[in-house]
């Protein structure tokens, strides 16, 4: 989110002290991102107040009478006199703000008037609507009586103050103090209550922020004449000052002076407050601290760090912009530096490119020698100097006292940049000529070549190109790409983890909602323990079936008992990963430890999953058709219930699959996998013994789950026909596999309850049976899976 200019020239009015025209609607106006956030926040709070207040009238009365009111006597006389005094103070503070606006900020007058009118209209209109919809008493408690209430006055004053954007101006502190005094007096005198104060303040603030967002505000950066005066006080007299780059919160000028030559002036002001903070907090949350270090959370802090790191670079002999001054201009900060003059590495000729690449690695090594990481190595920021050296033109994201990992990321970024100019092999050769690299260091460096930590311009440049792979191959060779082991973990939170957390929260809500509809204690007491034991047996059969199915696709011999334990260990991994992810990953690891290469293990597991789908789909169709068969008729179509379940499942999966991100992900992930596994799949399907073993394994796997579900239903004195039960289970497991939650938590339960209810099972019995089924197949095996996981790890089997 960024501020942007509003350029609508209006007819100028005269009256400026220098005789130049001045407009109520200056051309250079911006919308501050922070104002948009404040508008959303105040509007949301106002909506909450208007929605919650009518729910409990008694509670609203209690809040309204929370503060005692002074009714009579000397205290009330004193409060009345104080109220008059603070009212005069409010009027005086508002007058001071108006005078200040007339002198230098004509737009503030228009914005304040518009905000005041908007606030009064909103307060009156919403109050009238509230009285009509929720009743006169609720409307009176929130808005106060139509006469004698200070609510409208408070709304008008707050809207006027917020709309005029007075922060940091003369009279702003006095205005806040006097308004706070007036509010305290009104509460004590009974002209306001706590609910009516909240309503009035939120309406006024929302109106003021709405006008600031709609009309825009004048940038807080100092005018050019103020900037020239500040520079002149520092003996930096400039004869020319030309804007080079503008954005909300920052502007860059190029300037020329008789004594200083050409300089670059960067001015940072408060207009972009909040945006850098949010972006850098997101980086801190997503990436590990060792990757991002301690980034500056404000533009002011970033500018101060830029000056410091540029000075450290010059001290280390690295060509960098020369910092001439770091000055304050009111709330703004001004950085003056002499830019680094040289040829961009991307503009070098073919003869100069090799020299520029070698010089760039030398400069980066010197920079790292003083503990500074550049943080944003790009082709635009590298300069080749006439003396043959190289330097960096921008230190806006550089950090001092950095970690080894941060410096390694700089090297990785420079490799990617220089590979575009001279090729991956030449770039790696220049790196080896500058740094003393061991094989372990090279493998670690190759592992750092990840898009997530590249500077954004470089990340966009290498997207959908093979450059990262080419650089990795140049470092460790074509056969070593699979040998990158122990790559440093760069991300603290992956997008998949965030999805899992969100999905887990939704799952907990769904489970809590389901549990609130039944009495768990009564259901457990009424359950048949024998059938619950059968459900546990069915759960155990699933691990045997999964192990047999895996054995069918592996060329080497796998002991059945150990393979069953590996499948049981996957139930523990499912507690923290989506259903398919943890199971597949653990099986690949198990096959690797059994002597198979990574490619072979991946292909074997992929073929197993693919054949499982090939066998399951016909099974689903056959059971769907059988659900329409009865003793009196033979239907070619499934029953209406089964058709509804299948249709809903197909619709959900189609929506997921047709989304553009899903299509791109499936194509990127599945296309190379299919090419790798197709020969092995053909071999498996042409081998009757393997195919029969796979068929038995998949049938035992699905049969165990169906047995557990059927036994869970019978434990609560209900049941379904076998074909319909199979369809319900397979549809629910399909939806659960697409859910990002650990083990499909929430999605599988909701799908099973919906399917069983649609098939005619009462809601209460459906919920209790599904909870028993999930306890037998998901929760109960988890601690046993942990034991199997630890045992296999100690024996180096996973």
ZAMARGU-4260 file (C-alpha; in steps of 0.2 Angstrom, whole numbers, plus 5000, padded with zeros to 4 digits):
<rodrens>
0) 5000/5000/5000 | 5008/5017/4995 | 5002/5035/4995 | 4999/5042/4978 | 4997/5060/4972
5) 4981/5069/4967 | 4983/5081/4954 | 4968/5092/4951 | 4973/5110/4949 | 4960/5122/4955
10) 4958/5141/4952 | 4971/5149/4962 | 4967/5163/4975 | 4979/5177/4979 | 4985/5182/4997
15) 5002/5174/4998 | 5014/5185/5007 | 5026/5183/4992 | 5013/5188/4979 | 5012/5171/4971
20) 4995/5163/4969 | 4990/5150/4982 | 4976/5137/4980 | 4964/5129/4992 | 4967/5113/4982
25) 4986/5111/4980 | 4991/5100/4965 | 5003/5090/4976 | 4992/5080/4987 | 4993/5062/4994
30) 4983/5049/5003 | 4993/5042/5017 | 4992/5023/5019 | 4991/5025/5038 | 4975/5036/5036
35) 4967/5022/5026 | 4971/5010/5040 | 4964/5022/5053 | 4948/5024/5043 | 4946/5005/5042
40) 4949/5003/5061 | 4937/5017/5067 | 4923/5011/5055 | 4925/4994/5061 | 4924/4999/5079
45) 4909/5010/5075 | 4900/4995/5066 | 4904/4984/5082 | 4896/4997/5093 | 4881/4999/5082
50) 4879/4980/5081 | 4882/4975/5099 | 4873/4988/5108 | 4855/4982/5103 | 4859/4964/5109
55) 4859/4967/5128 | 4849/4982/5133 | 4852/4979/5152 | 4871/4979/5149 | 4870/4995/5139
60) 4860/5003/5154 | 4874/4997/5166 | 4888/5004/5155 | 4878/5021/5153 | 4877/5023/5172
65) 4894/5017/5175 | 4901/5035/5180 | 4891/5044/5193 | 4883/5061/5188 | 4885/5077/5199
70) 4866/5082/5201 | 4867/5098/5212 | 4876/5108/5225 | 4893/5117/5224 | 4902/5103/5215
75) 4890/5105/5200 | 4892/5124/5200 | 4911/5122/5200 | 4910/5109/5186 | 4898/5121/5176
80) 4911/5135/5177 | 4925/5123/5173 | 4915/5117/5158 | 4913/5135/5152 | 4932/5138/5154
85) 4937/5122/5144 | 4924/5126/5131 | 4933/5143/5128 | 4949/5134/5128 | 4943/5122/5114
90) 4937/5137/5104 | 4954/5146/5106 | 4963/5130/5101 | 4952/5128/5086 | 4955/5146/5081
95) 4974/5144/5082 | 4973/5129/5070 | 4962/5139/5058 | 4974/5154/5058 | 4989/5142/5055
100) 4979/5134/5041 | 4975/5151/5033 | 4993/5155/5033 | 5001/5140/5026 | 4988/5126/5023
105) 4972/5132/5015 | 4967/5114/5010 | 4965/5110/5029 | 4951/5123/5030 | 4941/5114/5017
110) 4945/5097/5024 | 4940/5102/5041 | 4923/5110/5036 | 4919/5095/5025 | 4923/5083/5040
115) 4913/5093/5052 | 4898/5093/5041 | 4900/5074/5036 | 4902/5070/5055 | 4886/5079/5060
120) 4876/5071/5045 | 4883/5054/5050 | 4879/5056/5069 | 4861/5062/5065 | 4857/5050/5052
125) 4864/5034/5061 | 4856/5040/5077 | 4839/5042/5068 | 4841/5025/5060 | 4846/5017/5076
130) 4830/5024/5085 | 4819/5017/5071 | 4827/5000/5070 | 4832/4996/5088 | 4820/5007/5098
135) 4820/5024/5105 | 4829/5019/5122 | 4844/5011/5113 | 4845/5026/5102 | 4845/5038/5116
140) 4858/5029/5126 | 4870/5029/5112 | 4867/5046/5104 | 4859/5055/5119 | 4844/5066/5119
145) 4841/5077/5104 | 4843/5092/5115 | 4854/5094/5130 | 4867/5081/5124 | 4885/5086/5121
150) 4887/5071/5108 | 4884/5081/5092 | 4896/5095/5098 | 4910/5082/5102 | 4907/5073/5085
155) 4909/5090/5076 | 4925/5095/5086 | 4933/5078/5083 | 4928/5078/5065 | 4935/5095/5062
160) 4952/5091/5071 | 4955/5075/5062 | 4949/5082/5045 | 4961/5097/5047 | 4976/5085/5049
165) 4984/5095/5063 | 4997/5083/5069 | 5013/5093/5073 | 5005/5110/5070 | 5004/5124/5082
170) 4989/5122/5094 | 4987/5103/5092 | 4993/5099/5110 | 4982/5113/5117 | 4967/5106/5107
175) 4969/5089/5113 | 4970/5094/5131 | 4955/5106/5130 | 4944/5093/5122 | 4949/5080/5135
180) 4944/5092/5149 | 4927/5096/5140 | 4923/5078/5139 | 4927/5075/5157 | 4916/5089/5162
185) 4902/5083/5151 | 4903/5065/5158 | 4902/5072/5176 | 4888/5084/5172 | 4878/5070/5163
190) 4878/5078/5146 | 4888/5063/5140 | 4888/5044/5145 | 4901/5031/5141 | 4891/5024/5126
195) 4887/5041/5119 | 4905/5047/5121 | 4911/5031/5111 | 4898/5034/5098 | 4902/5052/5096
200) 4920/5050/5096 | 4920/5036/5083 | 4908/5045/5071 | 4919/5061/5072 | 4935/5051/5069
205) 4928/5041/5055 | 4921/5056/5046 | 4938/5065/5048 | 4948/5051/5041 | 4936/5048/5027
210) 4938/5066/5021 | 4957/5064/5022 | 4957/5049/5012 | 4944/5056/4999 | 4952/5073/4997
215) 4970/5069/5001 | 4982/5079/5012 | 4997/5091/5009 | 5013/5081/5010 | 5022/5084/5027
220) 5039/5086/5018 | 5047/5103/5020 | 5045/5115/5006 | 5059/5118/4994 | 5064/5135/5001
225) 5064/5127/5019 | 5075/5113/5012 | 5087/5126/5004 | 5088/5136/5020 | 5093/5120/5030
230) 5106/5115/5018 | 5113/5133/5018 | 5115/5132/5037 | 5126/5117/5034 | 5137/5126/5021
235) 5129/5117/5007 | 5123/5130/4995 | 5114/5123/4980 | 5110/5133/4964 | 5099/5120/4957
240) 5088/5107/4965 | 5078/5095/4954 | 5066/5082/4960 | 5072/5065/4955 | 5060/5052/4963
245) 5044/5055/4973 | 5034/5044/4984 | 5023/5046/5000 | 5036/5048/5014 | 5051/5051/5003
250) 5058/5062/4989 | 5075/5062/4981 | 5083/5078/4973 | 5098/5080/4962 | 5107/5096/4967
255) 5122/5106/4961 | 5132/5119/4971 | 5147/5129/4967 | 5157/5121/4981 | 5150/5104/4983
260) 5147/5099/4965 | 5133/5087/4961 | 5124/5079/4976 | 5109/5069/4980 | 5097/5074/4993
265) 5085/5062/5001 | 5071/5069/5012 | 5061/5057/5023 | 5045/5063/5031 | 5031/5055/5042
270) 5018/5053/5027 | 5023/5035/5025 | 5022/5030/5043 | 5017/5012/5046 | 5020/5005/5029
275) 5039/5001/5031 | 5035/4995/5048 | 5022/4982/5042 | 5033/4976/5028 | 5048/4974/5039
280) 5038/4965/5052 | 5031/4953/5039 | 5049/4949/5034 | 5054/4946/5052 | 5039/4935/5054
285) 5042/4925/5038 | 5061/4924/5038 | 5073/4919/5052 | 5082/4933/5061 | 5098/4927/5055
290) 5092/4931/5037 | 5085/4948/5040 | 5095/4954/5055 | 5088/4969/5064 | 5080/4979/5050
295) 5076/4998/5054 | 5057/4999/5056 | 5055/5017/5051 | 5061/5027/5036 | 5071/5038/5048
300) 5080/5023/5055 | 5083/5017/5038 | 5091/5033/5033 | 5102/5034/5048 | 5108/5016/5045
305) 5111/5020/5027 | 5123/5034/5032 | 5132/5023/5044 | 5135/5009/5032 | 5140/5020/5018
310) 5153/5028/5030 | 5159/5010/5035 | 5161/5005/5016 | 5172/5020/5013 | 5183/5016/5028
315) 5185/4999/5020 | 5190/5005/5004 | 5174/5001/4995 | 5168/5015/4983 | 5151/5021/4990
320) 5141/5037/4990 | 5150/5050/5001 | 5139/5056/5015 | 5140/5075/5017 | 5127/5078/5030
325) 5112/5071/5039 | 5101/5085/5045 | 5084/5088/5053 | 5071/5099/5044 | 5056/5099/5056
330) 5049/5082/5057 | 5059/5077/5041 | 5076/5070/5040 | 5088/5075/5026 | 5102/5065/5019
335) 5115/5073/5008 | 5127/5063/4999 | 5139/5064/4984 | 5133/5049/4972 | 5145/5036/4965
340) 5149/5040/4947 | 5153/5025/4936 | 5146/5013/4923 | 5132/5001/4928 | 5138/4983/4926
345) 5123/4980/4915 | 5129/4993/4903 | 5147/4987/4902 | 5154/4981/4886 | 5159/4963/4883
350) 5177/4967/4886 | 5173/4976/4902 | 5161/4964/4909 | 5174/4951/4916 | 5184/4965/4924
355) 5168/4972/4932 | 5163/4955/4939 | 5180/4952/4947 | 5180/4969/4954 | 5162/4967/4961
360) 5167/4952/4971 | 5182/4960/4978 | 5172/4975/4983 | 5159/4964/4991 | 5172/4954/5001
365) 5179/4971/5008 | 5162/4976/5013 | 5159/4960/5022 | 5176/4962/5030 | 5169/4977/5041
370) 5154/4967/5045 | 5142/4976/5033 | 5129/4966/5022 | 5123/4976/5007 | 5106/4967/5007
375) 5100/4972/4990 | 5113/4967/4977 | 5106/4971/4960 | 5113/4975/4943 | 5107/4993/4944
380) 5117/4996/4960 | 5134/4990/4955 | 5146/5003/4947 | 5162/5000/4937 | 5174/5015/4940
385) 5187/5022/4928 | 5201/5015/4939 | 5195/4997/4936 | 5187/4996/4954 | 5169/4993/4957
390) 5157/5000/4971 | 5139/5000/4976 | 5128/5015/4972 | 5115/5012/4985 | 5116/5007/5004
395) 5097/5010/5008 | 5095/4992/5014 | 5113/4989/5020 | 5115/4983/5038 | 5130/4983/5050
400) 5136/4969/5062 | 5128/4956/5051 | 5128/4937/5052 | 5137/4925/5041 | 5121/4920/5033
405) 5117/4938/5028 | 5134/4940/5020 | 5132/4923/5011 | 5115/4929/5004 | 5124/4944/4997
410) 5137/4932/4988 | 5122/4922/4981 | 5113/4938/4975 | 5130/4944/4967 | 5132/4927/4958
415) 5115/4928/4951 | 5118/4946/4945 | 5135/4942/4937 | 5129/4926/4929 | 5117/4936/4918
420) 5132/4946/4912 | 5146/4934/4909 | 5138/4917/4912 | 5137/4905/4927 | 5154/4897/4925
425) 5163/4914/4923 | 5154/4921/4938 | 5158/4906/4949 | 5176/4907/4943 | 5177/4925/4949
430) 5170/4920/4966 | 5183/4906/4968 | 5197/4918/4963 | 5191/4930/4977 | 5185/4919/4991
435) 5193/4904/4998 | 5179/4891/4997 | 5179/4873/5004 | 5167/4860/4996 | 5156/4862/5012
440) 5155/4881/5009 | 5151/4879/4991 | 5137/4866/4995 | 5130/4879/5007 | 5131/4893/4995
445) 5122/4883/4982 | 5108/4879/4995 | 5106/4898/4997 | 5101/4901/4979 | 5083/4902/4984
450) 5071/4915/4976 | 5063/4919/4993 | 5079/4929/4999 | 5084/4937/4983 | 5081/4956/4982
455) 5063/4959/4974 | 5070/4966/4958 | 5082/4951/4956 | 5068/4939/4961 | 5057/4946/4947
460) 5071/4945/4935 | 5075/4927/4937 | 5057/4921/4938 | 5053/4907/4925 | 5072/4907/4920
465) 5084/4893/4923 | 5097/4905/4930 | 5097/4899/4948 | 5099/4881/4942 | 5113/4885/4931
470) 5123/4894/4945 | 5120/4879/4956 | 5126/4867/4943 | 5142/4878/4940 | 5146/4878/4959
475) 5144/4859/4963 | 5142/4851/4946 | 5127/4843/4937 | 5128/4827/4948 | 5128/4836/4964
480) 5111/4845/4963 | 5104/4830/4973 | 5118/4831/4986 | 5113/4847/4994 | 5110/4841/5011
485) 5107/4852/5027 | 5102/4867/5018 | 5100/4882/5030 | 5082/4885/5035 | 5078/4903/5029
490) 5060/4904/5032 | 5052/4906/5049 | 5035/4904/5042 | 5031/4897/5025 | 5014/4901/5017
495) 5010/4883/5019 | 5012/4885/5038 | 5001/4900/5038 | 4988/4891/5029 | 4989/4876/5041
500) 4987/4888/5056 | 4972/4896/5048 | 4965/4880/5043 | 4968/4873/5060 | 4959/4887/5068
505) 4944/4884/5057 | 4945/4866/5061 | 4944/4869/5080 | 4929/4880/5077 | 4920/4867/5067
510) 4924/4854/5080 | 4918/4865/5094 | 4902/4869/5084 | 4899/4850/5081 | 4903/4846/5099
515) 4891/4859/5106 | 4876/4850/5097 | 4878/4833/5106 | 4881/4827/5124 | 4898/4818/5123
520) 4896/4810/5140 | 4879/4803/5137 | 4885/4797/5120 | 4900/4788/5127 | 4890/4780/5140
525) 4878/4773/5127 | 4891/4767/5115 | 4894/4749/5112 | 4912/4745/5117 | 4913/4730/5106
530) 4910/4740/5090 | 4923/4753/5096 | 4936/4739/5097 | 4932/4734/5080 | 4934/4752/5074
535) 4952/4751/5082 | 4955/4735/5072 | 4950/4743/5056 | 4962/4757/5059 | 4976/4744/5062
540) 4972/4736/5045 | 4975/4753/5036 | 4993/4752/5041 | 4995/4735/5035 | 4987/4739/5018
545) 4998/4754/5016 | 5014/4744/5019 | 5008/4730/5007 | 5004/4743/4993 | 5021/4752/4996
550) 5030/4735/4994 | 5022/4732/4977 | 5031/4746/4969 | 5048/4745/4976 | 5062/4734/4967
555) 5071/4731/4983 | 5065/4720/4997 | 5057/4729/5012 | 5053/4719/5028 | 5034/4720/5031
560) 5035/4723/5049 | 5047/4738/5047 | 5037/4745/5033 | 5021/4744/5044 | 5030/4753/5058
565) 5035/4767/5045 | 5017/4769/5040 | 5012/4770/5058 | 5026/4783/5061 | 5017/4793/5047
570) 5002/4795/5058 | 5012/4805/5070 | 5019/4816/5056 | 5001/4819/5051 | 4998/4829/5067
575) 5008/4844/5060 | 5007/4842/5041 | 4992/4840/5029 | 4987/4822/5025 | 4997/4818/5010
580) 5012/4829/5013 | 5019/4820/5029 | 5014/4803/5023 | 5023/4805/5006 | 5038/4814/5013
585) 5041/4800/5027 | 5039/4786/5014 | 5052/4794/5003 | 5064/4796/5018 | 5061/4778/5023
590) 5065/4772/5005 | 5081/4782/5005 | 5087/4774/5021 | 5083/4757/5013 | 5096/4760/5000
595) 5086/4769/4986 | 5092/4785/4978 | 5081/4800/4980 | 5075/4800/4962 | 5070/4781/4963
600) 5062/4783/4980 | 5052/4798/4974 | 5046/4789/4959 | 5041/4774/4969 | 5031/4783/4981
605) 5023/4794/4967 | 5018/4778/4957 | 5011/4770/4973 | 5000/4786/4976 | 4995/4786/4957
610) 4990/4768/4957 | 4980/4771/4973 | 4970/4784/4964 | 4968/4773/4948 | 4961/4759/4959
615) 4951/4770/4970 | 4941/4779/4956 | 4934/4763/4949 | 4930/4757/4967 | 4920/4774/4970
620) 4911/4772/4953 | 4906/4754/4957 | 4900/4757/4974 | 4890/4773/4968 | 4882/4762/4955
625) 4878/4748/4968 | 4870/4761/4980 | 4856/4762/4967 | 4853/4743/4967 | 4839/4736/4978
630) 4829/4720/4978 | 4815/4727/4968 | 4824/4737/4955 | 4841/4738/4946 | 4846/4756/4943
635) 4860/4761/4931 | 4862/4777/4941 | 4868/4779/4959 | 4855/4784/4972 | 4850/4802/4973
640) 4860/4804/4990 | 4876/4797/4982 | 4874/4808/4967 | 4872/4823/4979 | 4888/4818/4988
645) 4898/4815/4973 | 4892/4831/4965 | 4897/4841/4980 | 4914/4833/4981 | 4917/4836/4962
650) 4911/4854/4963 | 4923/4858/4977 | 4938/4849/4969 | 4934/4858/4952 | 4934/4875/4960
655) 4951/4871/4968 | 4958/4863/4953 | 4952/4877/4941 | 4960/4891/4951 | 4975/4899/4941
660) 4987/4897/4956 | 4982/4878/4958 | 4984/4875/4939 | 5001/4883/4939 | 5006/4873/4954
665) 4999/4856/4948 | 5008/4859/4931 | 5025/4864/4939 | 5024/4849/4951 | 5016/4835/4941
670) 5024/4837/4924 | 5042/4833/4929 | 5035/4819/4941 | 5024/4811/4927 | 5039/4811/4915
675) 5050/4803/4929 | 5037/4790/4934 | 5028/4785/4918 | 5041/4771/4913 | 5040/4764/4931
680) 5021/4765/4930 | 5020/4756/4914 | 5032/4742/4921 | 5021/4740/4937 | 5005/4739/4927
685) 5012/4726/4915 | 5018/4715/4930 | 5003/4704/4936 | 5011/4700/4952 | 5015/4718/4957
690) 4998/4724/4951 | 4989/4711/4961 | 4999/4715/4977 | 4995/4733/4974 | 4977/4730/4972
695) 4976/4720/4988 | 4986/4733/4998 | 4974/4747/4992 | 4958/4737/4995 | 4965/4733/5013
700) 4969/4751/5016 | 4952/4758/5011 | 4943/4742/5018 | 4951/4746/5035 | 4944/4764/5035
705) 4927/4758/5029 | 4927/4745/5043 | 4932/4758/5056 | 4918/4770/5050 | 4905/4756/5049
710) 4909/4750/5067 | 4909/4768/5074 | 4891/4770/5067 | 4886/4753/5074 | 4893/4758/5091
715) 4879/4771/5092 | 4865/4760/5085 | 4865/4765/5067 | 4871/4759/5051 | 4872/4762/5032
720) 4872/4751/5017 | 4890/4746/5012 | 4891/4754/4995 | 4884/4771/5002 | 4896/4770/5016
725) 4911/4768/5004 | 4905/4782/4994 | 4903/4794/5009 | 4921/4789/5016 | 4930/4791/4999
730) 4922/4807/4996 | 4926/4814/5013 | 4944/4808/5012 | 4946/4816/4995 | 4941/4833/5002
735) 4951/4830/5017 | 4967/4827/5006 | 4964/4844/4998 | 4963/4853/5015 | 4979/4862/5021
740) 4975/4857/5040 | 4986/4844/5049 | 4978/4827/5045 | 4964/4836/5036 | 4957/4841/5053
745) 4940/4849/5052 | 4938/4846/5034 | 4936/4827/5035 | 4925/4828/5050 | 4914/4841/5042
750) 4913/4831/5026 | 4909/4815/5035 | 4895/4822/5045 | 4888/4831/5030 | 4889/4814/5020
755) 4881/4803/5033 | 4867/4816/5037 | 4863/4817/5018 | 4863/4798/5018 | 4849/4798/5032
760) 4859/4796/5048 | 4853/4807/5062 | 4864/4822/5065 | 4868/4817/5083 | 4873/4800/5078
765) 4883/4806/5064 | 4893/4818/5075 | 4897/4805/5088 | 4901/4791/5076 | 4913/4803/5066
770) 4922/4808/5082 | 4924/4790/5087 | 4930/4786/5069 | 4943/4800/5070 | 4948/4795/5087
775) 4952/4777/5081 | 4960/4782/5065 | 4969/4799/5069 | 4971/4803/5087 | 4974/4785/5095
780) 4987/4780/5083 | 4997/4796/5085 | 5006/4792/5101 | 5010/4775/5094 | 5016/4783/5079
785) 5028/4794/5089 | 5035/4778/5097 | 5037/4770/5080 | 5045/4787/5073 | 5058/4787/5088
790) 5062/4769/5086 | 5065/4770/5067 | 5075/4786/5069 | 5087/4778/5082 | 5089/4763/5070
795) 5093/4776/5056 | 5078/4769/5046 | 5070/4786/5043
</rodrens>
